[in-house]
Amino acid sequence: MAVFPDNPVRGWLWPAAGFTAWHLVPLAAGGAGSRRTAALLGGAALIGVGYGWVAFGTRSVIPVIGPHTVIDASGVRAAQTIWLGHPAR
């Protein structure tokens, strides 16, 4: 967005694709099945496109930091179960 402020493909959609691809990392670590993988990647793609649209439109990532933090925090218990073998206490 900062590097390509007038190019929606490079400044918005390409970073959204990277955001989606980044979510393959925890899926690979957890050994998720194909149905779960598709659902999580689909959700990440929707969130990435939405956050990208807001960031591209406002020319700032600040408006999406709060919502991203809340959504990430909602997965802490699942991540601990997958990586540590037990849920958060």
PDB file of N, CA, C and O in Angstrom, chain B, residues numbered from 101:
ATOM      1  N   MET B 101       0.818  -1.176   0.000  1.00  0.00           N
ATOM      2  CA  MET B 101       0.000   0.000   0.000  1.00  0.00           C
ATOM      3  C   MET B 101       0.877   1.261   0.000  1.00  0.00           C
ATOM      4  O   MET B 101       0.616   2.197  -0.755  1.00  0.00           O
ATOM      5  N   ALA B 102       1.888   1.282   0.825  1.00  0.00           N
ATOM      6  CA  ALA B 102       2.757   2.459   0.875  1.00  0.00           C
ATOM      7  C   ALA B 102       3.644   2.548  -0.366  1.00  0.00           C
ATOM      8  O   ALA B 102       3.951   3.644  -0.835  1.00  0.00           O
ATOM      9  N   VAL B 103       4.047   1.419  -0.885  1.00  0.00           N
ATOM     10  CA  VAL B 103       4.936   1.407  -2.037  1.00  0.00           C
ATOM     11  C   VAL B 103       4.162   1.617  -3.336  1.00  0.00           C
ATOM     12  O   VAL B 103       4.670   2.243  -4.266  1.00  0.00           O
ATOM     13  N   PHE B 104       2.942   1.100  -3.404  1.00  0.00           N
ATOM     14  CA  PHE B 104       2.111   1.207  -4.607  1.00  0.00           C
ATOM     15  C   PHE B 104       0.762   1.845  -4.266  1.00  0.00           C
ATOM     16  O   PHE B 104      -0.267   1.178  -4.373  1.00  0.00           O
ATOM     17  N   PRO B 105       0.741   3.103  -3.862  1.00  0.00           N
ATOM     18  CA  PRO B 105      -0.506   3.715  -3.391  1.00  0.00           C
ATOM     19  C   PRO B 105      -1.580   3.885  -4.464  1.00  0.00           C
ATOM     20  O   PRO B 105      -2.757   4.033  -4.133  1.00  0.00           O
ATOM     21  N   ASP B 106      -1.204   3.866  -5.723  1.00  0.00           N
ATOM     22  CA  ASP B 106      -2.187   4.060  -6.793  1.00  0.00           C
ATOM     23  C   ASP B 106      -2.447   2.790  -7.599  1.00  0.00           C
ATOM     24  O   ASP B 106      -3.105   2.839  -8.638  1.00  0.00           O
ATOM     25  N   ASN B 107      -1.941   1.663  -7.131  1.00  0.00           N
ATOM     26  CA  ASN B 107      -2.109   0.404  -7.848  1.00  0.00           C
ATOM     27  C   ASN B 107      -2.826  -0.588  -6.926  1.00  0.00           C
ATOM     28  O   ASN B 107      -2.196  -1.166  -6.041  1.00  0.00           O
ATOM     29  N   PRO B 108      -4.134  -0.793  -7.121  1.00  0.00           N
ATOM     30  CA  PRO B 108      -4.863  -1.676  -6.216  1.00  0.00           C
ATOM     31  C   PRO B 108      -4.409  -3.133  -6.244  1.00  0.00           C
ATOM     32  O   PRO B 108      -4.547  -3.838  -5.244  1.00  0.00           O
ATOM     33  N   VAL B 109      -3.874  -3.589  -7.359  1.00  0.00           N
ATOM     34  CA  VAL B 109      -3.409  -4.974  -7.403  1.00  0.00           C
ATOM     35  C   VAL B 109      -2.155  -5.131  -6.541  1.00  0.00           C
ATOM     36  O   VAL B 109      -2.084  -6.031  -5.705  1.00  0.00           O
ATOM     37  N   ARG B 110      -1.185  -4.271  -6.740  1.00  0.00           N
ATOM     38  CA  ARG B 110       0.068  -4.367  -5.970  1.00  0.00           C
ATOM     39  C   ARG B 110      -0.047  -3.804  -4.556  1.00  0.00           C
ATOM     40  O   ARG B 110       0.654  -4.264  -3.655  1.00  0.00           O
ATOM     41  N   GLY B 111      -0.900  -2.836  -4.350  1.00  0.00           N
ATOM     42  CA  GLY B 111      -1.007  -2.211  -3.038  1.00  0.00           C
ATOM     43  C   GLY B 111      -2.073  -2.793  -2.146  1.00  0.00           C
ATOM     44  O   GLY B 111      -2.083  -2.526  -0.945  1.00  0.00           O
ATOM     45  N   TRP B 112      -2.987  -3.595  -2.713  1.00  0.00           N
ATOM     46  CA  TRP B 112      -4.083  -4.134  -1.915  1.00  0.00           C
ATOM     47  C   TRP B 112      -4.228  -5.644  -2.100  1.00  0.00           C
ATOM     48  O   TRP B 112      -4.161  -6.388  -1.122  1.00  0.00           O
ATOM     49  N   LEU B 113      -4.423  -6.106  -3.323  1.00  0.00           N
ATOM     50  CA  LEU B 113      -4.726  -7.512  -3.549  1.00  0.00           C
ATOM     51  C   LEU B 113      -3.514  -8.427  -3.395  1.00  0.00           C
ATOM     52  O   LEU B 113      -3.638  -9.533  -2.870  1.00  0.00           O
ATOM     53  N   TRP B 114      -2.359  -7.983  -3.842  1.00  0.00           N
ATOM     54  CA  TRP B 114      -1.161  -8.810  -3.685  1.00  0.00           C
ATOM     55  C   TRP B 114      -0.800  -8.987  -2.206  1.00  0.00           C
ATOM     56  O   TRP B 114      -0.492 -10.107  -1.799  1.00  0.00           O
ATOM     57  N   PRO B 115      -0.825  -7.925  -1.383  1.00  0.00           N
ATOM     58  CA  PRO B 115      -0.617  -8.134   0.054  1.00  0.00           C
ATOM     59  C   PRO B 115      -1.698  -9.023   0.688  1.00  0.00           C
ATOM     60  O   PRO B 115      -1.405  -9.787   1.607  1.00  0.00           O
ATOM     61  N   ALA B 116      -2.937  -8.928   0.206  1.00  0.00           N
ATOM     62  CA  ALA B 116      -4.001  -9.801   0.727  1.00  0.00           C
ATOM     63  C   ALA B 116      -3.695 -11.263   0.406  1.00  0.00           C
ATOM     64  O   ALA B 116      -3.963 -12.147   1.219  1.00  0.00           O
ATOM     65  N   ALA B 117      -3.139 -11.517  -0.768  1.00  0.00           N
ATOM     66  CA  ALA B 117      -2.742 -12.883  -1.129  1.00  0.00           C
ATOM     67  C   ALA B 117      -1.616 -13.366  -0.212  1.00  0.00           C
ATOM     68  O   ALA B 117      -1.606 -14.525   0.203  1.00  0.00           O
ATOM     69  N   GLY B 118      -0.671 -12.479   0.102  1.00  0.00           N
ATOM     70  CA  GLY B 118       0.396 -12.830   1.039  1.00  0.00           C
ATOM     71  C   GLY B 118      -0.137 -13.103   2.435  1.00  0.00           C
ATOM     72  O   GLY B 118       0.328 -14.022   3.109  1.00  0.00           O
ATOM     73  N   PHE B 119      -1.109 -12.312   2.875  1.00  0.00           N
ATOM     74  CA  PHE B 119      -1.761 -12.511   4.169  1.00  0.00           C
ATOM     75  C   PHE B 119      -2.403 -13.899   4.213  1.00  0.00           C
ATOM     76  O   PHE B 119      -2.301 -14.611   5.211  1.00  0.00           O
ATOM     77  N   THR B 120      -3.056 -14.264   3.128  1.00  0.00           N
ATOM     78  CA  THR B 120      -3.701 -15.573   3.045  1.00  0.00           C
ATOM     79  C   THR B 120      -2.657 -16.684   3.075  1.00  0.00           C
ATOM     80  O   THR B 120      -2.798 -17.651   3.822  1.00  0.00           O
ATOM     81  N   ALA B 121      -1.619 -16.549   2.271  1.00  0.00           N
ATOM     82  CA  ALA B 121      -0.576 -17.572   2.206  1.00  0.00           C
ATOM     83  C   ALA B 121       0.133 -17.740   3.547  1.00  0.00           C
ATOM     84  O   ALA B 121       0.519 -18.853   3.907  1.00  0.00           O
ATOM     85  N   TRP B 122       0.307 -16.654   4.285  1.00  0.00           N
ATOM     86  CA  TRP B 122       0.972 -16.731   5.588  1.00  0.00           C
ATOM     87  C   TRP B 122       0.224 -17.672   6.523  1.00  0.00           C
ATOM     88  O   TRP B 122       0.838 -18.285   7.396  1.00  0.00           O
ATOM     89  N   HIS B 123      -1.078 -17.797   6.359  1.00  0.00           N
ATOM     90  CA  HIS B 123      -1.872 -18.651   7.236  1.00  0.00           C
ATOM     91  C   HIS B 123      -1.705 -20.137   6.923  1.00  0.00           C
ATOM     92  O   HIS B 123      -2.285 -20.979   7.609  1.00  0.00           O
ATOM     93  N   LEU B 124      -0.927 -20.464   5.906  1.00  0.00           N
ATOM     94  CA  LEU B 124      -0.559 -21.857   5.677  1.00  0.00           C
ATOM     95  C   LEU B 124       0.417 -22.355   6.737  1.00  0.00           C
ATOM     96  O   LEU B 124       0.469 -23.554   7.013  1.00  0.00           O
ATOM     97  N   VAL B 125       1.192 -21.447   7.335  1.00  0.00           N
ATOM     98  CA  VAL B 125       2.211 -21.828   8.316  1.00  0.00           C
ATOM     99  C   VAL B 125       1.593 -22.530   9.520  1.00  0.00           C
ATOM    100  O   VAL B 125       2.001 -23.650   9.826  1.00  0.00           O
ATOM    101  N   PRO B 126       0.615 -21.919  10.228  1.00  0.00           N
ATOM    102  CA  PRO B 126       0.049 -22.637  11.370  1.00  0.00           C
ATOM    103  C   PRO B 126      -0.725 -23.885  10.954  1.00  0.00           C
ATOM    104  O   PRO B 126      -0.788 -24.854  11.711  1.00  0.00           O
ATOM    105  N   LEU B 127      -1.310 -23.872   9.767  1.00  0.00           N
ATOM    106  CA  LEU B 127      -2.021 -25.063   9.302  1.00  0.00           C
ATOM    107  C   LEU B 127      -1.059 -26.209   9.057  1.00  0.00           C
ATOM    108  O   LEU B 127      -1.356 -27.354   9.398  1.00  0.00           O
ATOM    109  N   ALA B 128       0.084 -25.912   8.473  1.00  0.00           N
ATOM    110  CA  ALA B 128       1.088 -26.948   8.229  1.00  0.00           C
ATOM    111  C   ALA B 128       1.631 -27.494   9.543  1.00  0.00           C
ATOM    112  O   ALA B 128       1.872 -28.694   9.670  1.00  0.00           O
ATOM    113  N   ALA B 129       1.823 -26.613  10.519  1.00  0.00           N
ATOM    114  CA  ALA B 129       2.346 -27.042  11.821  1.00  0.00           C
ATOM    115  C   ALA B 129       1.344 -27.914  12.560  1.00  0.00           C
ATOM    116  O   ALA B 129       1.727 -28.832  13.284  1.00  0.00           O
ATOM    117  N   GLY B 130       0.053 -27.624  12.376  1.00  0.00           N
ATOM    118  CA  GLY B 130      -0.977 -28.378  13.080  1.00  0.00           C
ATOM    119  C   GLY B 130      -1.457 -29.610  12.342  1.00  0.00           C
ATOM    120  O   GLY B 130      -2.222 -30.398  12.899  1.00  0.00           O
ATOM    121  N   GLY B 131      -1.033 -29.795  11.114  1.00  0.00           N
ATOM    122  CA  GLY B 131      -1.454 -30.956  10.346  1.00  0.00           C
ATOM    123  C   GLY B 131      -2.945 -30.966  10.052  1.00  0.00           C
ATOM    124  O   GLY B 131      -3.585 -32.014  10.148  1.00  0.00           O
ATOM    125  N   ALA B 132      -3.502 -29.829   9.699  1.00  0.00           N
ATOM    126  CA  ALA B 132      -4.940 -29.731   9.449  1.00  0.00           C
ATOM    127  C   ALA B 132      -5.341 -30.513   8.206  1.00  0.00           C
ATOM    128  O   ALA B 132      -4.563 -30.652   7.263  1.00  0.00           O
ATOM    129  N   GLY B 133      -6.571 -31.022   8.223  1.00  0.00           N
ATOM    130  CA  GLY B 133      -7.120 -31.728   7.073  1.00  0.00           C
ATOM    131  C   GLY B 133      -7.505 -30.763   5.963  1.00  0.00           C
ATOM    132  O   GLY B 133      -7.537 -29.552   6.179  1.00  0.00           O
ATOM    133  N   SER B 134      -7.795 -31.284   4.783  1.00  0.00           N
ATOM    134  CA  SER B 134      -8.053 -30.431   3.630  1.00  0.00           C
ATOM    135  C   SER B 134      -9.312 -29.580   3.791  1.00  0.00           C
ATOM    136  O   SER B 134      -9.325 -28.434   3.342  1.00  0.00           O
ATOM    137  N   ARG B 135     -10.363 -30.098   4.414  1.00  0.00           N
ATOM    138  CA  ARG B 135     -11.579 -29.312   4.607  1.00  0.00           C
ATOM    139  C   ARG B 135     -11.305 -28.132   5.551  1.00  0.00           C
ATOM    140  O   ARG B 135     -11.723 -27.005   5.284  1.00  0.00           O
ATOM    141  N   ARG B 136     -10.616 -28.398   6.628  1.00  0.00           N
ATOM    142  CA  ARG B 136     -10.281 -27.332   7.583  1.00  0.00           C
ATOM    143  C   ARG B 136      -9.327 -26.327   6.946  1.00  0.00           C
ATOM    144  O   ARG B 136      -9.464 -25.122   7.154  1.00  0.00           O
ATOM    145  N   THR B 137      -8.375 -26.809   6.183  1.00  0.00           N
ATOM    146  CA  THR B 137      -7.424 -25.931   5.510  1.00  0.00           C
ATOM    147  C   THR B 137      -8.147 -24.983   4.570  1.00  0.00           C
ATOM    148  O   THR B 137      -7.879 -23.781   4.568  1.00  0.00           O
ATOM    149  N   ALA B 138      -9.063 -25.517   3.770  1.00  0.00           N
ATOM    150  CA  ALA B 138      -9.801 -24.683   2.822  1.00  0.00           C
ATOM    151  C   ALA B 138     -10.642 -23.642   3.557  1.00  0.00           C
ATOM    152  O   ALA B 138     -10.704 -22.489   3.130  1.00  0.00           O
ATOM    153  N   ALA B 139     -11.278 -24.026   4.638  1.00  0.00           N
ATOM    154  CA  ALA B 139     -12.111 -23.087   5.398  1.00  0.00           C
ATOM    155  C   ALA B 139     -11.263 -21.986   6.022  1.00  0.00           C
ATOM    156  O   ALA B 139     -11.628 -20.812   5.956  1.00  0.00           O
ATOM    157  N   LEU B 140     -10.141 -22.350   6.623  1.00  0.00           N
ATOM    158  CA  LEU B 140      -9.283 -21.343   7.253  1.00  0.00           C
ATOM    159  C   LEU B 140      -8.650 -20.418   6.224  1.00  0.00           C
ATOM    160  O   LEU B 140      -8.555 -19.212   6.451  1.00  0.00           O
ATOM    161  N   LEU B 141      -8.223 -20.964   5.108  1.00  0.00           N
ATOM    162  CA  LEU B 141      -7.635 -20.110   4.071  1.00  0.00           C
ATOM    163  C   LEU B 141      -8.690 -19.206   3.444  1.00  0.00           C
ATOM    164  O   LEU B 141      -8.400 -18.059   3.106  1.00  0.00           O
ATOM    165  N   GLY B 142      -9.902 -19.709   3.288  1.00  0.00           N
ATOM    166  CA  GLY B 142     -10.991 -18.874   2.777  1.00  0.00           C
ATOM    167  C   GLY B 142     -11.289 -17.727   3.716  1.00  0.00           C
ATOM    168  O   GLY B 142     -11.479 -16.591   3.279  1.00  0.00           O
ATOM    169  N   GLY B 143     -11.332 -18.022   5.018  1.00  0.00           N
ATOM    170  CA  GLY B 143     -11.543 -16.965   6.008  1.00  0.00           C
ATOM    171  C   GLY B 143     -10.412 -15.959   6.019  1.00  0.00           C
ATOM    172  O   GLY B 143     -10.648 -14.753   6.091  1.00  0.00           O
ATOM    173  N   ALA B 144      -9.177 -16.453   5.948  1.00  0.00           N
ATOM    174  CA  ALA B 144      -8.024 -15.550   5.921  1.00  0.00           C
ATOM    175  C   ALA B 144      -8.052 -14.676   4.675  1.00  0.00           C
ATOM    176  O   ALA B 144      -7.693 -13.499   4.727  1.00  0.00           O
ATOM    177  N   ALA B 145      -8.478 -15.252   3.554  1.00  0.00           N
ATOM    178  CA  ALA B 145      -8.561 -14.469   2.313  1.00  0.00           C
ATOM    179  C   ALA B 145      -9.593 -13.350   2.451  1.00  0.00           C
ATOM    180  O   ALA B 145      -9.332 -12.215   2.055  1.00  0.00           O
ATOM    181  N   LEU B 146     -10.751 -13.662   3.005  1.00  0.00           N
ATOM    182  CA  LEU B 146     -11.780 -12.632   3.192  1.00  0.00           C
ATOM    183  C   LEU B 146     -11.301 -11.532   4.134  1.00  0.00           C
ATOM    184  O   LEU B 146     -11.497 -10.346   3.868  1.00  0.00           O
ATOM    185  N   ILE B 147     -10.678 -11.930   5.225  1.00  0.00           N
ATOM    186  CA  ILE B 147     -10.168 -10.950   6.182  1.00  0.00           C
ATOM    187  C   ILE B 147      -9.055 -10.122   5.534  1.00  0.00           C
ATOM    188  O   ILE B 147      -9.027  -8.900   5.681  1.00  0.00           O
ATOM    189  N   GLY B 148      -8.147 -10.776   4.822  1.00  0.00           N
ATOM    190  CA  GLY B 148      -7.056 -10.063   4.157  1.00  0.00           C
ATOM    191  C   GLY B 148      -7.547  -9.060   3.131  1.00  0.00           C
ATOM    192  O   GLY B 148      -7.028  -7.947   3.052  1.00  0.00           O
ATOM    193  N   VAL B 149      -8.545  -9.446   2.340  1.00  0.00           N
ATOM    194  CA  VAL B 149      -9.096  -8.528   1.342  1.00  0.00           C
ATOM    195  C   VAL B 149      -9.801  -7.361   2.041  1.00  0.00           C
ATOM    196  O   VAL B 149      -9.676  -6.211   1.621  1.00  0.00           O
ATOM    197  N   GLY B 150     -10.538  -7.670   3.106  1.00  0.00           N
ATOM    198  CA  GLY B 150     -11.225  -6.602   3.846  1.00  0.00           C
ATOM    199  C   GLY B 150     -10.259  -5.639   4.514  1.00  0.00           C
ATOM    200  O   GLY B 150     -10.403  -4.422   4.398  1.00  0.00           O
ATOM    201  N   TYR B 151      -9.273  -6.189   5.214  1.00  0.00           N
ATOM    202  CA  TYR B 151      -8.277  -5.324   5.852  1.00  0.00           C
ATOM    203  C   TYR B 151      -7.509  -4.529   4.798  1.00  0.00           C
ATOM    204  O   TYR B 151      -7.220  -3.349   4.993  1.00  0.00           O
ATOM    205  N   GLY B 152      -7.183  -5.177   3.688  1.00  0.00           N
ATOM    206  CA  GLY B 152      -6.475  -4.488   2.613  1.00  0.00           C
ATOM    207  C   GLY B 152      -7.290  -3.344   2.037  1.00  0.00           C
ATOM    208  O   GLY B 152      -6.754  -2.278   1.736  1.00  0.00           O
ATOM    209  N   TRP B 153      -8.586  -3.570   1.885  1.00  0.00           N
ATOM    210  CA  TRP B 153      -9.471  -2.527   1.361  1.00  0.00           C
ATOM    211  C   TRP B 153      -9.484  -1.317   2.292  1.00  0.00           C
ATOM    212  O   TRP B 153      -9.399  -0.176   1.837  1.00  0.00           O
ATOM    213  N   VAL B 154      -9.591  -1.572   3.600  1.00  0.00           N
ATOM    214  CA  VAL B 154      -9.584  -0.473   4.574  1.00  0.00           C
ATOM    215  C   VAL B 154      -8.229   0.229   4.563  1.00  0.00           C
ATOM    216  O   VAL B 154      -8.172   1.457   4.500  1.00  0.00           O
ATOM    217  N   ALA B 155      -7.140  -0.532   4.624  1.00  0.00           N
ATOM    218  CA  ALA B 155      -5.801   0.064   4.650  1.00  0.00           C
ATOM    219  C   ALA B 155      -5.508   0.829   3.361  1.00  0.00           C
ATOM    220  O   ALA B 155      -4.935   1.918   3.402  1.00  0.00           O
ATOM    221  N   PHE B 156      -5.898   0.267   2.223  1.00  0.00           N
ATOM    222  CA  PHE B 156      -5.657   0.932   0.944  1.00  0.00           C
ATOM    223  C   PHE B 156      -6.472   2.218   0.857  1.00  0.00           C
ATOM    224  O   PHE B 156      -5.983   3.238   0.374  1.00  0.00           O
ATOM    225  N   GLY B 157      -7.717   2.164   1.327  1.00  0.00           N
ATOM    226  CA  GLY B 157      -8.584   3.342   1.273  1.00  0.00           C
ATOM    227  C   GLY B 157      -8.165   4.455   2.211  1.00  0.00           C
ATOM    228  O   GLY B 157      -8.291   5.634   1.882  1.00  0.00           O
ATOM    229  N   THR B 158      -7.661   4.079   3.392  1.00  0.00           N
ATOM    230  CA  THR B 158      -7.248   5.089   4.376  1.00  0.00           C
ATOM    231  C   THR B 158      -5.769   5.432   4.265  1.00  0.00           C
ATOM    232  O   THR B 158      -5.304   6.394   4.876  1.00  0.00           O
ATOM    233  N   ARG B 159      -5.027   4.643   3.485  1.00  0.00           N
ATOM    234  CA  ARG B 159      -3.576   4.794   3.342  1.00  0.00           C
ATOM    235  C   ARG B 159      -2.851   4.565   4.677  1.00  0.00           C
ATOM    236  O   ARG B 159      -1.793   5.140   4.933  1.00  0.00           O
ATOM    237  N   SER B 160      -3.450   3.710   5.519  1.00  0.00           N
ATOM    238  CA  SER B 160      -2.852   3.438   6.825  1.00  0.00           C
ATOM    239  C   SER B 160      -3.298   2.067   7.324  1.00  0.00           C
ATOM    240  O   SER B 160      -4.424   1.644   7.059  1.00  0.00           O
ATOM    241  N   VAL B 161      -2.425   1.376   8.040  1.00  0.00           N
ATOM    242  CA  VAL B 161      -2.798   0.112   8.669  1.00  0.00           C
ATOM    243  C   VAL B 161      -3.376   0.318  10.063  1.00  0.00           C
ATOM    244  O   VAL B 161      -3.883  -0.625  10.671  1.00  0.00           O
ATOM    245  N   ILE B 162      -3.303   1.527  10.565  1.00  0.00           N
ATOM    246  CA  ILE B 162      -3.775   1.804  11.925  1.00  0.00           C
ATOM    247  C   ILE B 162      -5.228   1.388  12.143  1.00  0.00           C
ATOM    248  O   ILE B 162      -5.519   0.807  13.188  1.00  0.00           O
ATOM    249  N   PRO B 163      -6.166   1.652  11.213  1.00  0.00           N
ATOM    250  CA  PRO B 163      -7.554   1.242  11.467  1.00  0.00           C
ATOM    251  C   PRO B 163      -7.773  -0.270  11.579  1.00  0.00           C
ATOM    252  O   PRO B 163      -8.789  -0.696  12.128  1.00  0.00           O
ATOM    253  N   VAL B 164      -6.852  -1.083  11.075  1.00  0.00           N
ATOM    254  CA  VAL B 164      -7.058  -2.532  11.128  1.00  0.00           C
ATOM    255  C   VAL B 164      -6.253  -3.223  12.227  1.00  0.00           C
ATOM    256  O   VAL B 164      -6.382  -4.433  12.411  1.00  0.00           O
ATOM    257  N   ILE B 165      -5.441  -2.489  12.947  1.00  0.00           N
ATOM    258  CA  ILE B 165      -4.631  -3.104  14.010  1.00  0.00           C
ATOM    259  C   ILE B 165      -5.509  -3.664  15.124  1.00  0.00           C
ATOM    260  O   ILE B 165      -5.303  -4.798  15.556  1.00  0.00           O
ATOM    261  N   GLY B 166      -6.477  -2.894  15.593  1.00  0.00           N
ATOM    262  CA  GLY B 166      -7.358  -3.350  16.667  1.00  0.00           C
ATOM    263  C   GLY B 166      -8.156  -4.590  16.288  1.00  0.00           C
ATOM    264  O   GLY B 166      -8.112  -5.587  17.008  1.00  0.00           O
ATOM    265  N   PRO B 167      -8.891  -4.551  15.164  1.00  0.00           N
ATOM    266  CA  PRO B 167      -9.642  -5.745  14.772  1.00  0.00           C
ATOM    267  C   PRO B 167      -8.746  -6.965  14.529  1.00  0.00           C
ATOM    268  O   PRO B 167      -9.131  -8.088  14.852  1.00  0.00           O
ATOM    269  N   HIS B 168      -7.578  -6.754  13.973  1.00  0.00           N
ATOM    270  CA  HIS B 168      -6.669  -7.883  13.729  1.00  0.00           C
ATOM    271  C   HIS B 168      -6.220  -8.488  15.052  1.00  0.00           C
ATOM    272  O   HIS B 168      -6.130  -9.710  15.172  1.00  0.00           O
ATOM    273  N   THR B 169      -5.940  -7.663  16.030  1.00  0.00           N
ATOM    274  CA  THR B 169      -5.532  -8.154  17.346  1.00  0.00           C
ATOM    275  C   THR B 169      -6.638  -8.979  17.990  1.00  0.00           C
ATOM    276  O   THR B 169      -6.377 -10.038  18.561  1.00  0.00           O
ATOM    277  N   VAL B 170      -7.874  -8.494  17.898  1.00  0.00           N
ATOM    278  CA  VAL B 170      -9.004  -9.223  18.487  1.00  0.00           C
ATOM    279  C   VAL B 170      -9.195 -10.573  17.794  1.00  0.00           C
ATOM    280  O   VAL B 170      -9.394 -11.588  18.463  1.00  0.00           O
ATOM    281  N   ILE B 171      -9.136 -10.592  16.477  1.00  0.00           N
ATOM    282  CA  ILE B 171      -9.308 -11.856  15.748  1.00  0.00           C
ATOM    283  C   ILE B 171      -8.165 -12.813  16.056  1.00  0.00           C
ATOM    284  O   ILE B 171      -8.398 -14.008  16.236  1.00  0.00           O
ATOM    285  N   ASP B 172      -6.942 -12.314  16.120  1.00  0.00           N
ATOM    286  CA  ASP B 172      -5.805 -13.182  16.468  1.00  0.00           C
ATOM    287  C   ASP B 172      -5.955 -13.750  17.870  1.00  0.00           C
ATOM    288  O   ASP B 172      -5.661 -14.924  18.095  1.00  0.00           O
ATOM    289  N   ALA B 173      -6.402 -12.945  18.802  1.00  0.00           N
ATOM    290  CA  ALA B 173      -6.559 -13.399  20.180  1.00  0.00           C
ATOM    291  C   ALA B 173      -7.609 -14.506  20.283  1.00  0.00           C
ATOM    292  O   ALA B 173      -7.543 -15.340  21.186  1.00  0.00           O
ATOM    293  N   SER B 174      -8.560 -14.514  19.378  1.00  0.00           N
ATOM    294  CA  SER B 174      -9.592 -15.546  19.431  1.00  0.00           C
ATOM    295  C   SER B 174      -9.043 -16.928  19.094  1.00  0.00           C
ATOM    296  O   SER B 174      -9.706 -17.930  19.362  1.00  0.00           O
ATOM    297  N   GLY B 175      -7.862 -17.005  18.520  1.00  0.00           N
ATOM    298  CA  GLY B 175      -7.276 -18.296  18.163  1.00  0.00           C
ATOM    299  C   GLY B 175      -6.194 -18.771  19.107  1.00  0.00           C
ATOM    300  O   GLY B 175      -5.543 -19.778  18.828  1.00  0.00           O
ATOM    301  N   VAL B 176      -5.980 -18.083  20.214  1.00  0.00           N
ATOM    302  CA  VAL B 176      -4.901 -18.451  21.139  1.00  0.00           C
ATOM    303  C   VAL B 176      -5.116 -19.840  21.717  1.00  0.00           C
ATOM    304  O   VAL B 176      -4.175 -20.633  21.762  1.00  0.00           O
ATOM    305  N   ARG B 177      -6.316 -20.153  22.155  1.00  0.00           N
ATOM    306  CA  ARG B 177      -6.593 -21.466  22.752  1.00  0.00           C
ATOM    307  C   ARG B 177      -6.336 -22.584  21.730  1.00  0.00           C
ATOM    308  O   ARG B 177      -5.716 -23.596  22.056  1.00  0.00           O
ATOM    309  N   ALA B 178      -6.808 -22.399  20.517  1.00  0.00           N
ATOM    310  CA  ALA B 178      -6.589 -23.422  19.481  1.00  0.00           C
ATOM    311  C   ALA B 178      -5.105 -23.587  19.181  1.00  0.00           C
ATOM    312  O   ALA B 178      -4.626 -24.712  19.033  1.00  0.00           O
ATOM    313  N   ALA B 179      -4.376 -22.486  19.090  1.00  0.00           N
ATOM    314  CA  ALA B 179      -2.939 -22.565  18.806  1.00  0.00           C
ATOM    315  C   ALA B 179      -2.198 -23.294  19.921  1.00  0.00           C
ATOM    316  O   ALA B 179      -1.311 -24.104  19.650  1.00  0.00           O
ATOM    317  N   GLN B 180      -2.554 -23.013  21.165  1.00  0.00           N
ATOM    318  CA  GLN B 180      -1.881 -23.699  22.272  1.00  0.00           C
ATOM    319  C   GLN B 180      -2.192 -25.187  22.264  1.00  0.00           C
ATOM    320  O   GLN B 180      -1.325 -26.006  22.569  1.00  0.00           O
ATOM    321  N   THR B 181      -3.407 -25.538  21.924  1.00  0.00           N
ATOM    322  CA  THR B 181      -3.771 -26.950  21.850  1.00  0.00           C
ATOM    323  C   THR B 181      -2.993 -27.655  20.750  1.00  0.00           C
ATOM    324  O   THR B 181      -2.500 -28.767  20.944  1.00  0.00           O
ATOM    325  N   ILE B 182      -2.883 -27.009  19.599  1.00  0.00           N
ATOM    326  CA  ILE B 182      -2.193 -27.606  18.459  1.00  0.00           C
ATOM    327  C   ILE B 182      -0.698 -27.740  18.738  1.00  0.00           C
ATOM    328  O   ILE B 182      -0.121 -28.805  18.518  1.00  0.00           O
ATOM    329  N   TRP B 183      -0.073 -26.676  19.218  1.00  0.00           N
ATOM    330  CA  TRP B 183       1.388 -26.667  19.348  1.00  0.00           C
ATOM    331  C   TRP B 183       1.896 -27.225  20.674  1.00  0.00           C
ATOM    332  O   TRP B 183       2.975 -27.815  20.724  1.00  0.00           O
ATOM    333  N   LEU B 184       1.130 -27.043  21.746  1.00  0.00           N
ATOM    334  CA  LEU B 184       1.597 -27.491  23.056  1.00  0.00           C
ATOM    335  C   LEU B 184       0.900 -28.749  23.547  1.00  0.00           C
ATOM    336  O   LEU B 184       1.330 -29.362  24.525  1.00  0.00           O
ATOM    337  N   GLY B 185      -0.170 -29.131  22.873  1.00  0.00           N
ATOM    338  CA  GLY B 185      -0.859 -30.361  23.253  1.00  0.00           C
ATOM    339  C   GLY B 185      -1.857 -30.189  24.381  1.00  0.00           C
ATOM    340  O   GLY B 185      -2.441 -31.168  24.846  1.00  0.00           O
ATOM    341  N   HIS B 186      -2.063 -28.951  24.830  1.00  0.00           N
ATOM    342  CA  HIS B 186      -3.064 -28.715  25.872  1.00  0.00           C
ATOM    343  C   HIS B 186      -3.647 -27.324  25.704  1.00  0.00           C
ATOM    344  O   HIS B 186      -2.957 -26.425  25.223  1.00  0.00           O
ATOM    345  N   PRO B 187      -4.907 -27.125  26.089  1.00  0.00           N
ATOM    346  CA  PRO B 187      -5.529 -25.805  25.952  1.00  0.00           C
ATOM    347  C   PRO B 187      -5.004 -24.829  26.991  1.00  0.00           C
ATOM    348  O   PRO B 187      -4.407 -25.217  27.995  1.00  0.00           O
ATOM    349  N   ALA B 188      -5.241 -23.556  26.721  1.00  0.00           N
ATOM    350  CA  ALA B 188      -4.866 -22.502  27.682  1.00  0.00           C
ATOM    351  C   ALA B 188      -5.667 -22.665  28.959  1.00  0.00           C
ATOM    352  O   ALA B 188      -6.782 -23.187  28.938  1.00  0.00           O
ATOM    353  N   ARG B 189      -5.108 -22.226  30.054  1.00  0.00           N
ATOM    354  CA  ARG B 189      -5.816 -22.308  31.337  1.00  0.00           C
ATOM    355  C   ARG B 189      -6.437 -20.996  31.703  1.00  0.00           C
ATOM    356  O   ARG B 189      -7.072 -20.885  32.752  1.00  0.00           O
TER     357      ARG B 189
END
